[in-house]
Amino acid sequence: MSRARRVLVVGIDGVRLDTLHRVPTPHLDAVADAGFLAPVTVGEDTPTMSGPCWATVVTGVRVTKHAVWSNDFSGHRLGVFPDFATRLARQDARRTYTAAAWEPLVTVADGGPMFRRPTRLTHHAPAADTPAAWEEADASTVRDAVAVLTHEDPEASFVYLGAPDETAHHLGCGDAYEASVQAADRRLGDLLAALRARPGHGNEAWTVLVVTDHGHRDEGGHGGDSPAERTAWLACAGPDITAGARPARPVRHEDVAAQVYAALDRTPDSHWTLDGREVPTVPRGVLLDMDGTLVDTEPLWLEASRTVAAAHGHHLTEAEGATVLGRTCADTAVGLARLCPEPTTVAGLETELEDTFLAAVEAGVELRPGARALLDRLEGEGLPAALVSASPRRVVDTVLRTLGGEAFRTTVADGESDRSKPFPDPYLKAAARLGLPPEACLAIEDSPTGVAAAEAAGCRVLAVPSAAPIAPAPGRRVRTDLTALLREWGGDGARMT
């Protein structure tokens, strides 16, 4: 059963990026370590104020479209360009939730609300405009949000924390401000714990985004164009992002809403005219299958299996042929031994399969679309890569003479791990040889057998089906060929930084 996709966005107002490098924020660090944390530069036409920046974050369009130009929202166009919680609730009938203390976000104050029609809402206005009152308002907001996230089932949520920004306004970016940032991080920890405490958490795939709207001057305050004011940031982790990934391009505020839709597998309608896009990320390592992924050898393997089966009195049906894809010679030999009427041994069949397949490969193989460009890209960028194959070493080495082994820091062939695909052992071995945890690696596979092995190892998966269909799932993207990955990474030759 596929896991249900869910999204939590936590907006923490006015947190400087350099502050995160100085103060302990273990819960934000955990999100960043599981995915990425990247700087965001406030759009050059956007005032460095909460209203315009948060409107861009939650609508996915720039200020010229949503028309929130200040902290007074009068004259906005949020009816045309609604926030993601409203759009998902109204257009898709999804359950959404918003929790915030700042009144214009959720009430009619100052031309609001920015969140117009989520299906569930929490609001605790501060009792006074003081740092202490804002801390209490954030604490009340999070208490309610924890209850909702634990016991109800919102599919997309936004929780806003405003105390760090207000503290900076009153007291500057000193000790009190840093303490408020740490308090916000503890509240983020409470929200993350609520997700883990959900009764159905094991059957859910959560994407978590943590974002700030702008920075501050040292003395407190913002609205200008200094780097301290114009630098924001986004942390994001989820089932489709490898641990420690880096964005393939600069991240923008308008990408947050697009990332929410992508995390829910919701393709934005072109009429929404979003300015943001899902953030493509580059993993710390790439683990590549060989047959059917890099070289078009699956038809050769299928024909070899048919030839050996026929030599022993059995015609391999289409359904039986599908079961050999991605399998080792040993596994296929066991299956053929059960099917073939003529007496034979598993060992004998395995030898025949390997010899027949090797002869076909030695006659020449064709590369799959995008394979050469991808290998050149990996080699040129120095991105750690491993070849993980279910083929025997003799076949792997033969194919490597065509592919070139320069892109691979290591290769794993059949028989070089305790168990072969669909068990995770080959992928675990390859990741270990690269010195990386499996969750930091993207595995690229073409067969259901290979996908099962990579997912069992804990890898994120890009599937490029060659023969058997593969369905998308949390942690598994499906593309038509490898060129799609190159486009996501910037296929024009730009560096993956």
GULUM-669424 format. One line per 3 residues: number of its first residue (from 1); their letters; for each residue x, y, z of C-alpha. Coordinates in pm, 1 decimal, m for minus. Example, Ala and Ser with C-alpha at 12.3 -4.5 7.8 and 13.67 -1.06 7.14 Angstrom:
<rs>
1) AS) 1230.0 m450.0 780.0  1367.0 m106.0 714.0
</rs>
This chain:
<rs>
1) MSR) 0.0 0.0 0.0  142.1 337.0 m103.4  199.6 583.3 176.7
4) ARR) m25.8 889.4 196.8  149.6 1213.3 109.0  132.2 1497.8 362.2
7) VLV) 299.9 1840.1 386.3  386.3 2070.7 676.3  519.5 2421.8 613.3
10) VGI) 658.1 2608.7 914.2  712.2 2980.1 858.9  944.6 3145.9 1110.0
13) DGV) 939.9 3522.1 1065.1  1256.0 3728.4 1036.8  1533.5 3476.0 1104.2
16) RLD) 1873.0 3574.2 969.5  2067.1 3299.4 794.6  2389.7 3389.1 972.7
19) TLH) 2211.1 3351.3 1306.7  2142.8 2987.1 1222.6  2516.7 2933.8 1189.0
22) RVP) 2578.7 3072.6 1539.0  2302.5 2935.8 1758.7  2198.9 2573.2 1826.6
25) TPH) 1892.0 2480.6 1621.5  1894.9 2099.3 1636.3  1544.0 2047.3 1499.8
28) LDA) 1599.0 2271.2 1198.9  1937.1 2103.7 1151.8  1761.6 1765.5 1143.1
31) VAD) 1535.4 1884.5 860.6  1835.0 2024.7 671.4  2038.1 1706.4 721.9
34) AGF) 1750.4 1493.6 592.5  1717.4 1718.2 287.4  1870.1 2059.9 227.4
37) LAP) 1896.2 2412.2 364.7  1952.7 2681.2 103.8  1967.6 3060.3 100.3
40) VTV) 1684.2 3250.2 m63.4  1729.0 3601.8 m197.0  1413.7 3811.2 m168.7
43) GED) 1301.8 3906.5 m520.2  1445.2 4237.7 m633.0  1100.3 4392.1 m685.5
46) TPT) 974.1 4267.2 m347.7  989.1 4491.6 m39.2  1169.6 4314.6 246.2
49) MSG) 854.8 4312.6 455.7  653.9 4024.6 596.5  337.3 4080.1 394.2
52) PCW) 491.3 4073.3 44.9  736.0 3795.4 127.0  483.9 3562.5 292.6
55) ATV) 236.8 3623.8 10.1  499.5 3508.3 m239.9  579.9 3202.9 m24.4
58) VTG) 222.1 3079.3 10.5  82.6 3172.1 m332.7  374.8 3070.4 m552.3
61) VRV) 357.2 3396.3 m751.4  560.8 3713.7 m732.0  455.4 4046.2 m587.5
64) TKH) 350.1 4188.5 m923.7  77.6 3924.1 m936.8  m45.6 3890.7 m577.4
67) AVW) m9.4 4268.6 m520.4  65.0 4252.4 m148.3  311.0 4541.4 m137.4
70) SND) 328.9 4604.5 236.0  196.9 4483.9 570.2  m133.2 4644.7 479.9
73) FSG) m279.6 4400.5 228.9  m533.3 4644.3 81.6  m559.9 4613.3 m295.3
76) HRL) m424.9 4259.2 m301.4  m512.3 4001.7 m568.1  m524.3 3697.7 m339.8
79) GVF) m863.3 3604.4 m481.0  m696.6 3544.3 m816.9  m376.3 3399.7 m670.7
82) PDF) m480.2 3220.6 m350.4  m257.8 3057.0 m91.8  m187.9 2685.4 m128.4
85) ATR) m411.5 2588.9 166.7  m709.4 2766.3 10.4  m641.1 2640.6 m340.9
88) LAR) m609.5 2279.4 m227.1  m923.2 2303.5 m13.1  m1142.6 2474.2 m271.5
91) QDA) m1024.6 2309.1 m591.7  m927.9 1961.5 m470.8  m1140.2 1925.2 m155.3
94) RRT) m824.8 1847.5 43.3  m805.7 1901.4 416.5  m580.7 2198.2 495.4
97) YTA) m481.9 2374.3 814.5  m335.6 2713.5 903.1  m214.8 2833.4 1244.7
100) AAW) m84.5 3186.7 1302.1  m78.1 3468.8 1556.3  m17.7 3757.0 1313.1
103) EPL) m366.8 3885.8 1240.8  m344.1 3977.1 868.5  m254.4 3617.6 786.6
106) VTV) m581.9 3478.3 915.9  m820.7 3770.0 991.7  m955.9 4074.5 808.6
109) ADG) m710.0 4303.5 989.6  m509.2 4530.7 759.6  m672.2 4402.0 444.6
112) GPM) m632.0 4032.4 529.5  m666.0 3744.2 546.7  m380.7 3608.8 339.9
115) FRR) m502.0 3252.9 407.3  m853.0 3297.1 279.2  m1025.7 2959.7 314.8
118) PTR) m828.8 2673.6 469.1  m1051.0 2399.5 604.2  m914.5 2440.9 959.3
121) LTH) m775.6 2748.2 1134.7  m600.4 2834.6 1461.8  m547.1 3196.3 1571.8
124) HAP) m400.2 3328.3 1897.3  m335.5 3701.2 1878.7  m65.5 3833.1 2112.8
127) AAD) m199.4 4012.3 2420.3  40.3 4301.4 2358.2  303.5 4406.9 2108.6
130) TPA) 595.5 4284.3 2319.4  847.1 4003.7 2271.1  708.4 3818.0 2574.7
133) AWE) 351.8 3838.6 2444.2  460.9 3712.8 2105.4  643.6 3419.2 2263.8
136) EAD) 324.8 3324.2 2445.0  117.9 3362.9 2127.8  357.1 3133.2 1941.0
139) AST) 344.4 2882.4 2227.7  m36.7 2880.8 2216.5  m33.0 2848.6 1838.7
142) VRD) 196.4 2546.9 1854.2  m4.5 2380.0 2133.5  m312.9 2391.9 1912.8
145) AVA) m116.2 2287.3 1604.3  31.9 1988.0 1786.3  m317.4 1870.5 1878.4
148) VLT) m444.5 1909.7 1522.1  m140.6 1747.7 1361.0  m147.1 1456.8 1603.7
151) HED) m517.2 1373.7 1611.3  m661.3 1512.6 1287.1  m552.1 1457.9 929.2
154) PEA) m467.4 1777.6 740.3  m298.0 1702.0 411.3  m125.8 2040.7 387.4
157) SFV) m56.1 2269.1 684.1  107.2 2606.0 749.2  218.1 2704.5 1099.1
160) YLG) 353.7 3056.5 1155.4  589.3 3165.5 1433.7  634.2 3542.1 1472.2
163) APD) 829.5 3597.2 1795.4  1183.3 3614.6 1647.3  1084.0 3897.1 1413.5
166) ETA) 910.6 4096.3 1687.4  1202.3 4044.3 1923.8  1444.4 4181.4 1664.5
169) HHL) 1222.0 4485.4 1611.4  1216.5 4564.5 1983.1  1563.4 4456.7 2094.7
172) GCG) 1782.7 4414.7 1787.9  1960.9 4098.5 1675.5  2145.4 4029.5 1999.1
175) DAY) 2113.4 3774.9 2276.9  1735.0 3804.2 2317.6  1686.5 3756.5 1943.5
178) EAS) 1907.3 3449.1 1938.0  1716.8 3307.3 2236.2  1390.4 3362.6 2047.7
181) VQA) 1528.6 3178.7 1742.9  1620.8 2887.2 1970.0  1269.9 2891.2 2119.7
184) ADR) 1123.8 2878.4 1768.5  1344.2 2577.7 1695.2  1211.6 2399.8 2005.3
187) RLG) 857.7 2468.2 1882.5  953.5 2325.5 1545.2  1066.7 2017.5 1738.0
190) DLL) 723.9 1994.6 1901.6  558.6 2004.0 1558.5  789.4 1736.2 1419.2
193) AAL) 723.9 1517.9 1725.5  350.7 1557.7 1660.7  395.7 1411.9 1312.4
196) RAR) 583.8 1114.4 1452.7  311.3 1062.1 1716.1  35.0 1031.5 1460.2
199) PGH) m137.9 690.2 1474.9  m94.3 645.2 1098.8  255.1 793.1 1072.4
202) GNE) 405.9 467.5 944.7  177.4 477.9 641.7  241.9 845.9 566.0
205) AWT) 511.1 1024.4 366.1  570.0 1370.6 511.7  743.1 1658.3 338.7
208) VLV) 850.0 1932.2 581.2  945.3 2282.9 469.6  1078.8 2546.9 708.8
211) VTD) 1114.8 2895.8 565.4  1176.7 3254.5 669.0  1054.9 3564.9 491.0
214) HGH) 1342.2 3814.4 530.7  1636.0 3903.1 751.0  1711.4 4198.1 980.2
217) RDE) 1960.7 4473.8 1025.8  2186.6 4432.5 1327.7  1992.4 4692.1 1521.4
220) GGH) 1663.3 4528.9 1422.8  1425.7 4631.1 1148.9  1400.5 4557.1 779.0
223) GGD) 1250.0 4695.1 462.3  1572.4 4795.6 295.0  1800.6 4634.4 41.3
226) SPA) 2098.5 4530.3 251.5  2215.0 4168.6 221.4  2119.5 4111.2 587.2
229) ERT) 1759.5 4209.7 508.8  1730.0 4053.3 164.1  1871.8 3710.0 255.5
232) AWL) 1616.6 3448.2 362.3  1638.5 3067.2 356.7  1446.2 2744.6 302.8
235) ACA) 1499.2 2402.7 460.6  1318.7 2108.5 305.5  1309.6 1733.7 364.6
238) GPD) 1076.6 1469.7 230.2  1045.5 1131.3 63.5  1158.0 1261.8 m274.8
241) ITA) 1472.9 1440.0 m152.1  1798.6 1264.9 m68.0  1969.0 1346.1 261.1
244) GAR) 2221.2 1625.2 228.5  2108.1 1711.8 m123.4  2187.9 2044.7 m279.8
247) PAR) 1949.6 2243.7 m498.2  2043.5 2234.5 m864.9  1956.3 2604.6 m900.7
250) PVR) 1897.8 2904.1 m673.6  1589.9 2864.7 m453.2  1321.2 3133.6 m453.8
253) HED) 1031.8 3216.0 m222.5  780.1 3137.7 m495.3  914.4 2781.9 m512.4
256) VAA) 770.1 2694.3 m170.2  408.0 2664.7 m284.5  521.2 2474.3 m593.0
259) QVY) 712.9 2236.6 m366.1  395.0 2181.0 m163.7  201.8 2083.7 m474.8
262) AAL) 482.2 1854.6 m592.3  500.2 1685.7 m252.0  129.0 1606.9 m283.1
265) DRT) 171.7 1486.8 m643.5  m52.9 1773.3 m753.1  41.0 1908.9 m1095.1
268) PDS) m35.3 2282.7 m1099.5  m287.7 2392.8 m1357.9  m133.0 2614.8 m1624.6
271) HWT) m408.7 2868.6 m1557.3  m265.2 2924.0 m1209.4  36.2 3086.5 m1381.1
274) LDG) 265.2 2999.1 m1091.2  606.1 3163.6 m1095.1  756.4 2900.6 m866.1
277) REV) 873.0 2552.2 m957.7  959.7 2239.1 m765.0  1320.9 2261.4 m650.2
280) PTV) 1538.1 2004.6 m832.9  1808.8 1861.7 m609.1  2139.9 1687.1 m670.8
283) PRG) 2212.0 1391.7 m439.8  2540.7 1329.8 m263.4  2586.3 1007.7 m460.5
286) VLL) 2431.7 822.6 m755.1  2389.5 444.1 m776.9  2318.5 326.5 m1130.8
289) DMD) 2178.3 m1.1 m1253.8  2332.3 m117.8 m1580.1  2105.2 m342.3 m1789.0
292) GTL) 1809.7 m149.3 m1926.7  1915.7 169.5 m1747.3  2247.4 262.4 m1907.4
295) VDT) 2259.3 4.8 m2187.8  1977.2 m150.9 m2386.7  2057.0 m507.5 m2285.6
298) EPL) 1722.5 m614.6 m2140.1  1606.8 m746.7 m2481.5  1937.7 m938.2 m2505.7
301) WLE) 1885.1 m1087.2 m2159.5  1525.2 m1180.0 m2236.1  1631.9 m1344.1 m2562.7
304) ASR) 1913.3 m1532.3 m2384.8  1660.3 m1662.5 m2129.5  1425.3 m1769.6 m2407.5
307) TVA) 1706.8 m1941.8 m2597.2  1821.3 m2141.2 m2294.7  1463.8 m2230.9 m2199.1
310) AAH) 1390.3 m2347.5 m2556.7  1705.4 m2558.6 m2556.8  1556.4 m2746.5 m2264.4
313) GHH) 1207.5 m2788.7 m2405.1  1016.8 m2484.7 m2273.9  877.7 m2183.4 m2460.0
316) LTE) 901.1 m1882.5 m2226.8  567.3 m1699.8 m2219.5  541.8 m1321.5 m2210.8
319) AEG) 444.9 m1329.7 m1843.5  732.9 m1561.9 m1760.8  970.4 m1341.8 m1956.3
322) ATV) 870.8 m1039.9 m1749.6  982.1 m1218.9 m1433.7  1343.4 m1254.1 m1551.5
325) LGR) 1397.3 m879.5 m1598.9  1634.6 m742.6 m1339.5  1708.6 m1092.8 m1207.9
328) TCA) 2045.2 m1261.8 m1177.5  2155.4 m1563.6 m1378.5  2126.7 m1775.2 m1063.6
331) DTA) 1769.9 m1664.6 m987.3  1663.2 m1709.7 m1347.1  1822.8 m2055.2 m1358.5
334) VGL) 1617.8 m2162.6 m1056.2  1301.0 m2047.7 m1231.7  1388.0 m2218.6 m1558.0
337) ARL) 1471.2 m2542.7 m1379.7  1110.0 m2554.8 m1259.2  970.6 m2476.7 m1604.6
340) CPE) 1185.5 m2685.5 m1836.8  1066.9 m3048.1 m1893.2  1408.8 m3182.8 m1995.5
343) PTT) 1629.8 m3290.8 m1705.9  1895.8 m3033.9 m1622.7  2069.1 m2874.1 m1326.9
346) VAG) 2044.3 m2522.0 m1190.8  2421.3 m2484.0 m1215.0  2416.7 m2593.0 m1577.0
349) LET) 2137.0 m2351.2 m1664.1  2318.9 m2066.8 m1488.2  2633.1 m2129.5 m1693.6
352) ELE) 2433.5 m2144.8 m2017.5  2251.3 m1819.9 m1934.2  2572.7 m1636.2 m1855.9
355) DTF) 2753.1 m1761.9 m2164.3  2459.2 m1687.2 m2396.9  2406.4 m1340.2 m2255.0
358) LAA) 2777.6 m1258.3 m2260.3  2804.4 m1357.4 m2627.3  2516.5 m1122.8 m2712.7
361) VEA) 2672.4 m836.8 m2515.2  3012.7 m891.8 m2676.7  2846.4 m852.5 m3014.9
364) GVE) 2765.7 m493.1 m2920.8  2530.1 m293.4 m2700.7  2349.5 36.0 m2745.6
367) LRP) 2336.2 304.7 m2479.6  2003.4 418.8 m2345.0  1898.0 779.2 m2422.1
370) GAR) 2086.7 1023.3 m2204.1  2327.5 762.9 m2062.6  2644.4 905.0 m2214.9
373) ALL) 2555.9 1262.3 m2120.9  2475.3 1157.2 m1763.9  2800.2 964.6 m1720.0
376) DRL) 2997.9 1255.8 m1862.0  2815.3 1487.6 m1622.3  2890.1 1268.7 m1320.2
379) EGE) 3255.9 1241.0 m1415.8  3291.1 1610.9 m1492.9  3131.6 1720.0 m1167.3
382) GLP) 3310.1 1461.9 m956.2  2978.4 1339.0 m817.1  3036.3 999.9 m647.2
385) AAL) 2878.0 722.9 m855.1  2862.0 344.5 m841.7  2742.8 81.1 m1087.6
388) VSA) 2511.4 m173.7 m923.7  2431.9 m463.6 m1155.2  2261.0 m801.1 m1135.4
391) SPR) 2478.8 m920.8 m1422.0  2789.7 m1137.6 m1372.7  3128.2 m968.9 m1347.7
394) RVV) 3226.7 m1088.8 m1697.6  2924.2 m912.0 m1845.2  2976.9 m597.0 m1637.9
397) DTV) 3339.9 m568.6 m1745.3  3242.1 m617.9 m2109.5  2982.8 m339.4 m2089.1
400) LRT) 3230.0 m112.6 m1909.2  3451.8 m126.3 m2217.0  3165.5 46.6 m2399.8
403) LGG) 3053.6 275.7 m2118.7  3395.8 359.5 m1984.3  3449.7 318.9 m1613.4
406) EAF) 3573.3 671.1 m1544.5  3243.1 789.4 m1395.7  3226.4 506.1 m1141.7
409) RTT) 3419.7 501.8 m816.7  3312.2 141.5 m762.8  3109.5 m133.4 m929.6
412) VAD) 2908.9 m417.2 m775.0  2826.2 m722.1 m989.8  2620.7 m1032.8 m918.8
415) GES) 2777.7 m1250.6 m654.3  2973.8 m966.2 m494.0  2723.8 m910.2 m214.4
418) DRS) 2563.4 m1161.7 20.0  2236.2 m1147.1 m170.6  2141.9 m1002.5 m508.5
421) KPF) 1849.1 m788.8 m621.2  1565.1 m768.1 m516.8  1741.8 m777.6 m179.3
424) PDP) 1903.8 m449.0 m69.0  2254.7 m592.8 m28.3  2407.4 m470.0 m359.0
427) YLK) 2289.7 m113.5 m295.7  2399.9 m119.4 66.2  2743.7 m238.3 m43.4
430) AAA) 2774.6 25.0 m314.1  2672.5 309.4 m81.6  2915.8 188.1 183.2
433) RLG) 3197.3 181.4 m72.5  3116.8 544.1 m156.7  3123.7 627.7 213.7
436) LPP) 2762.4 749.5 206.3  2442.1 649.4 382.7  2189.9 498.8 138.7
439) EAC) 1939.0 776.0 209.6  2190.3 1026.1 66.2  2200.1 836.7 m264.6
442) LAI) 1978.1 843.8 m570.2  1937.7 498.7 m726.2  1848.6 487.7 m1094.9
445) EDS) 1670.5 170.8 m1204.6  1463.2 40.3 m1491.9  1295.5 m272.4 m1348.2
448) PTG) 1058.1 m342.0 m1058.9  1313.9 m588.6 m920.0  1585.7 m325.2 m909.0
451) VAA) 1350.8 m63.3 m766.2  1256.2 m302.8 m485.8  1624.8 m357.3 m402.7
454) AEA) 1708.1 13.6 m396.4  1406.4 106.8 m187.7  1474.9 m173.9 57.7
457) AGC) 1822.1 m25.3 102.2  1673.1 315.0 185.8  1766.4 494.7 m136.4
460) RVL) 1555.0 749.0 m316.4  1476.7 611.2 m663.0  1450.2 747.6 m1012.4
463) AVP) 1281.2 485.7 m1231.0  1325.2 489.6 m1608.2  1119.5 184.3 m1711.9
466) SAA) 1260.6 m15.0 m2003.6  1018.1 m306.9 m2032.4  791.2 m349.4 m1729.5
469) PIA) 583.2 m52.2 m1608.9  671.0 115.3 m1278.0  431.8 337.2 m1084.6
472) PAP) 543.1 651.3 m898.9  533.7 649.4 m519.0  673.2 854.7 m230.2
475) GRR) 1050.0 833.7 m263.9  1020.7 714.4 m623.0  1002.8 938.8 m927.0
478) VRT) 932.5 793.7 m1271.9  1074.1 952.4 m1587.4  1074.1 840.9 m1949.8
481) DLT) 1452.8 842.6 m1981.4  1773.7 980.3 m1832.9  1754.2 1303.7 m2028.4
484) ALL) 1473.9 1414.6 m1795.5  1715.0 1398.9 m1501.1  1971.4 1602.0 m1689.9
487) REW) 1710.2 1868.3 m1762.4  1615.5 1883.8 m1395.0  1979.7 1924.2 m1299.1
490) GGD) 2034.1 2186.5 m1566.8  2104.0 2000.0 m1888.6  2258.3 2300.9 m2057.5
493) GAR) 2593.9 2210.9 m1907.5  2569.8 2443.9 m1608.0  2754.7 2316.5 m1303.0
496) MT) 2553.9 2129.3 m1041.0  2598.5 2384.3 m763.8
</rs>
